[in-house]
Amino acid sequence: VDIKALRKLLQSLAQKTKPHVPAVIALAVILVIGIFASNLQLQDYFKSLPSEAANLALPGGGVGNGTSDNLSGPYPSYPWKPQGIETPLIIPETNVASIRPRIYQNKVVYFNSTYQPLGGLQDEVYMIDINTGQITSIDTGILNRATNPDIYGDWVVYTKRISNANGTDNLYLYNITTAIKTNITNHSFGMAIQSPPAIYKDMIIFATRFQPNAGAYGPTELKSYNIQTSITKTLLTLPDGHIIQDGIAIYENKVVYVEGTAYGESKSIRIYDLNTGVASSVSLNPLFHQLSPDIYKNLIVWYEEPDGMTDIRNIILYNLS
C-alpha cells in the first residue's frame, strides 16, 4: 500500500468535505485496518502454501509458472518471505564452477568442476564449515571425476567416475571425523551411477545401470547401502528401457525418485517404501516431465515442465497424508 498516496487522498477529501472530517478519518482508519488484516491473511496463506506464492507473485507466474524472461528480471519484495542475509561461502575462481551444495548442520558439501586446458573436466569434492570458513578437501586431484556429494551426520557420500571409456562409476563414503574414504560399490566395468546418491541416517540410496558398450544397456536398479552393516540391497529393477534420473531423495522409510525412459518420454515421480518394498506413482501426467523431487515428512516437492518446453515450469507440492 502507498501510504503517501493514501495520505494525500485523505487530505484532499478533508479539504473538500471539512464538515465531515470525523467521518473521513473514521473511514480511513477502517480502510487501514482492513488492509493490514488482509495483508496478514495473505502472509499466513502464502507461508502455508509457498508454491502458490511463487505461482502468483511474478508476471506469468515467475518461479511457479513463468518463462526464462521473467525469471531473469528483478523479483518483487514478498511480504511473506523471511528476511535474511546472503553470504557467499566460496570465493569464485576463474573457470571453476562450484556445483550442487548440500548442507547438514554447520557443514556444506559441494563439488568444483574445472575445464582443463587440454580438454575434459576435473571434478573435486569439498566441504566447508560455515562457522569457521575452513574448507576440507574430500576427493581431489588431477583429472579427478568426483561429483554429486550428499551429507548426513558424520558421513559424506559421492560419485566418482573411474573410467570415461566405459562410463564406470563408484560410490565413495567419507567419514568426517576420521577422514577415511571407502569405496562402497567396487564396480569394475561398465556400471554407471545413474543419479546423485542420497543419504539419511545410516541409509544411502542410489541407482545403477550396466552399460557394457556403447548402445548396449542393462536394466536400471534402485539400491540401498546400510552404513552400519555394509550391506547393499537391490530394492527394485525398472522395466526395460526405463531409467532413474534427476534426483533421489530419502526421508525415514520413504524414497522418492524420477523414473523415465531413455528415449526422452515423460518422467514421473515415484515413491518407494523401504518397509513394505512397494513402489507407487505420485504423479502421472503424460504431458509434463516431473523432476528434482525432495521429501520431508509427508510432503513431496518437485518441479514439472511441459514435454519439449524447458522454459515453462511449475513447482508442485504433494501431501502423502
C-alpha atoms as one frame of an Amber mdcrd trajectory, in Angstrom:
protein
   0.000   0.000   0.000   1.363   3.501  -0.903   0.936   5.325   2.412   1.950
   8.715   0.941  -0.680   8.453  -1.784  -3.289   7.422   0.792  -2.381  10.404
   2.951  -2.722  12.809   0.011  -6.094  11.313  -0.836  -7.354  11.771   2.718
  -6.073  15.376   2.839  -7.857  16.127  -0.426 -11.079  14.656   0.915 -10.730
  16.644   4.117 -10.275  19.906   2.164 -13.393  19.268   0.114 -15.561  17.971
   2.969 -14.440  19.880   6.075 -17.749  19.402   7.906 -17.356  15.681   7.523
 -13.712  15.367   8.651 -14.501  12.953  11.535 -16.314  10.634   9.135 -13.421
  10.754   6.682 -10.945   9.952   9.468 -13.094   7.049  10.663 -13.325   5.740
   7.100  -9.533   5.985   6.757  -8.960   4.076   9.998 -11.322   1.315   8.873
  -9.579   1.156   5.488  -6.089   0.881   7.014  -7.210  -1.798   9.477  -8.810
  -3.761   6.639  -5.686  -3.550   4.502  -3.479  -4.614   7.430  -5.723  -7.577
   8.271  -5.872  -8.653   4.640  -2.095  -8.437   4.385  -1.707 -10.658   7.451
  -4.124 -13.175   5.951  -2.185 -13.173   2.700   1.065 -13.676   4.579  -0.345
 -16.636   6.517  -1.817 -18.107   3.344   1.378 -17.858   1.350   3.529 -19.082
   4.228   1.421 -22.231   4.322   1.448 -22.570   0.518   4.822 -21.302  -0.720
   4.376 -22.845  -4.162   1.147 -20.877  -4.565   3.029 -17.749  -3.602   5.605
 -18.442  -6.293   2.896 -19.131  -8.854   1.122 -15.837  -8.189   3.966 -13.495
  -7.314   5.561 -12.823 -10.690   4.074 -11.819 -14.034   3.209 -15.011 -15.866
   3.883 -16.944 -12.684   7.654 -16.398 -12.419   9.195 -19.175 -10.402   5.946
 -21.080 -10.295   4.735 -20.899 -13.866   6.826 -18.408 -15.786   9.277 -18.185
 -18.625  13.008 -17.615 -18.691  12.311 -13.956 -19.476  10.557 -13.094 -16.243
  12.849 -15.364 -14.241  15.790 -13.151 -15.129  14.181  -9.889 -14.034  14.157
  -8.306 -10.572  11.901 -10.073  -8.114   9.378  -8.125  -6.039   9.788  -7.927
  -2.293   7.409 -10.554  -0.925   5.874  -9.526   2.426   5.659 -13.215   3.466
   9.288 -14.004   2.639  11.572 -14.207   5.716  14.241 -11.557   5.701  17.794
 -12.890   5.764  21.389 -12.204   4.854  23.000 -13.725   1.792  26.624 -14.654
   2.416  28.939 -16.037  -0.287  30.628 -19.155   1.072  33.029 -19.799  -1.784
  35.231 -17.195  -3.456  34.690 -17.602  -7.223  37.665 -18.795  -9.230  38.268
 -18.388 -12.935  36.918 -21.322 -14.978  35.744 -23.107 -11.808  32.075 -23.886
 -11.191  31.019 -24.789  -7.636  28.010 -27.089  -8.002  25.273 -28.896  -6.072
  25.723 -27.786  -2.450  24.183 -29.933   0.293  24.000 -28.969   3.966  23.788
 -30.702   7.322  24.061 -28.582  10.485  27.177 -26.396  10.002  28.718 -28.399
   7.132  28.184 -27.801   3.408  29.488 -30.201   0.769  29.798 -29.404  -2.927
  31.966 -30.147  -5.915  34.103 -27.940  -8.146  34.085 -28.558 -11.873  37.055
 -27.167 -13.829  37.665 -27.197 -17.578  41.167 -28.431 -18.300  43.433 -26.672
 -20.851  43.775 -29.876 -22.882  40.064 -30.644 -22.696  37.818 -32.507 -20.305
  36.625 -31.771 -16.801  38.232 -32.085 -13.409  35.677 -32.590 -10.631  36.624
 -32.394  -6.955  34.554 -32.731  -3.777  34.978 -30.287  -0.905  33.371 -29.475
   2.442  33.171 -26.101   4.138  32.415 -25.345   7.795  30.064 -22.364   7.727
  31.038 -21.382  11.285  34.790 -21.234  10.706  35.083 -20.977   6.925  37.503
 -23.904   6.884  37.474 -25.867   3.619  38.286 -29.585   3.638  39.351 -31.449
   0.503  37.432 -34.716   0.372  38.382 -36.077  -3.045  40.641 -34.016  -5.289
  43.383 -34.459  -7.856  44.420 -34.016 -11.469  41.717 -35.267 -13.873  39.626
 -36.317 -10.893  35.907 -37.009 -11.541  34.307 -36.868  -8.067  30.795 -35.364
  -8.121  27.348 -35.099  -6.514  28.064 -35.272  -2.765  25.402 -35.567  -0.085
  25.862 -35.297   3.679  24.200 -36.545   6.834  25.734 -36.602  10.300  29.368
 -37.720  10.126  29.106 -39.086   6.585  29.530 -37.759   3.063  28.622 -39.917
   0.062  29.566 -39.043  -3.515  30.042 -40.479  -7.000  33.427 -40.977  -8.617
  33.969 -41.895 -12.250  36.844 -44.345 -12.615  36.653 -44.816 -16.391  35.361
 -42.442 -19.043  35.847 -45.092 -21.714  33.009 -47.318 -20.489  31.253 -44.993
 -18.050  32.150 -46.827 -14.857  31.306 -45.097 -11.563  31.716 -45.970  -7.914
  30.191 -44.613  -4.733  32.548 -43.450  -2.028  31.778 -42.877   1.632  33.800
 -40.312   3.568  33.904 -40.166   7.361  34.270 -36.570   8.528  35.821 -37.472
  11.887  38.424 -39.947  10.629  38.864 -38.538   7.083  38.748 -42.132   5.777
  37.297 -42.780   2.299  35.739 -46.117   1.426  34.647 -47.455  -1.959  31.250
 -48.970  -1.155  30.288 -50.281  -4.612  33.542 -51.652  -6.127  32.277 -51.543
  -9.705  34.832 -52.738 -12.214  33.422 -52.337 -15.723  30.558 -50.509 -17.370
  28.426 -49.926 -14.241  27.250 -46.327 -14.027  25.733 -44.467 -11.081  22.675
 -43.039 -12.737  21.537 -40.309 -10.368  23.130 -38.371  -7.496  23.006 -40.519
  -4.340  21.015 -39.576  -1.241  21.827 -40.262   2.408  19.623 -40.261   5.501
  20.877 -41.509   8.849  22.595 -44.874   8.072  20.923 -45.419   4.703  22.284
 -44.490   1.270  20.054 -44.727  -1.798  21.421 -44.787  -5.334  20.692 -46.123
  -8.819  22.904 -48.120 -11.200  22.738 -49.111 -14.840  25.032 -51.544 -16.620
  26.471 -50.362 -19.935  28.899 -52.966 -21.305  29.473 -50.980 -24.509  28.120
 -48.054 -26.483  24.455 -48.515 -27.323  24.019 -51.577 -25.097  22.294 -51.147
 -21.755  21.291 -53.395 -18.946  18.428 -52.746 -16.528  18.339 -49.843 -14.100
  18.278 -50.830 -10.424  17.404 -48.811  -7.342  19.689 -49.845  -4.485  20.369
 -49.184  -0.823  23.535 -49.358   1.236  23.444 -49.651   5.032  26.448 -47.920
   6.602  26.286 -49.942   9.815  26.030 -53.375   8.205  27.881 -52.601   4.904
  25.101 -54.478   3.097  23.943 -53.422  -0.369  20.433 -54.396  -1.459  18.665
 -54.152  -4.782  15.320 -52.562  -3.940  13.747 -52.832  -7.371  14.577 -53.350
 -11.026  12.945 -50.998 -13.504  11.259 -52.168 -16.707  13.419 -52.443 -19.795
  14.303 -49.028 -21.201  13.394 -47.161 -18.004  15.941 -45.107 -16.086  16.215
 -43.146 -12.841  17.397 -39.612 -13.337  17.482 -36.094 -11.973  17.482 -36.795
  -8.301  16.773 -39.235  -5.484  15.654 -38.191  -2.010  15.004 -40.091   1.206
  13.261 -39.341   4.485  12.715 -42.051   7.105  11.325 -45.062   5.159  10.250
 -43.133   2.056  12.389 -42.830  -1.087  11.312 -40.563  -3.943  12.863 -40.647
  -7.385  12.274 -39.721 -11.021  11.508 -42.557 -13.416  11.538 -42.005 -17.145
  12.708 -43.644 -20.323  15.986 -43.413 -22.161  14.054 -42.142 -25.160  13.057
 -38.770 -23.724   9.464 -39.663 -22.898   7.641 -38.275 -19.857   9.314 -38.509
 -16.470   7.240 -39.076 -13.345   7.733 -39.022  -9.576   7.587 -42.369  -7.831
   7.862 -43.300  -4.170   9.340 -46.476  -2.697   8.518 -47.634   0.827  11.544
 -49.263   2.476   9.313 -51.038   4.998   6.873 -52.631   2.567   9.032 -52.833
  -0.555   6.221 -51.283  -2.608   6.772 -48.642  -5.284   3.927 -46.416  -6.437
   3.421 -43.384  -8.629   2.892 -39.949  -7.160   2.423 -38.168 -10.471   1.352
 -39.498 -13.848   0.915 -36.559 -16.195   1.984 -37.650 -19.695   2.183 -34.031
 -20.855   4.755 -32.999 -18.238   8.192 -34.051 -17.005   8.364 -34.180 -13.203
  11.904 -33.503 -11.944  14.155 -32.872  -8.910  11.980 -34.262  -6.095  12.624
 -33.797  -2.408  10.763 -35.106   0.639  10.213 -34.095   4.255   7.799 -35.976
   6.496   4.590 -36.365   4.421   5.385 -33.651   1.901   6.989 -34.136  -1.511
   8.025 -31.206  -3.676   9.230 -31.194  -7.270   9.099 -29.096 -10.405   7.471
 -30.001 -13.677   7.768 -28.773 -17.238   5.689 -29.482 -20.354   7.226 -32.011
 -22.703   9.586 -30.215 -25.073   9.244 -26.822 -23.332  12.093 -26.191 -20.909
  11.241 -22.512 -20.313   7.929 -23.182 -18.540   7.971 -24.748 -15.089   5.632
 -25.293 -12.144   6.610 -26.068  -8.568   4.360 -28.770  -7.129   3.707 -29.693
  -3.506   2.160 -33.100  -2.799   0.839 -34.250   0.566   1.069 -38.006   1.170
  -1.320 -37.972   4.139
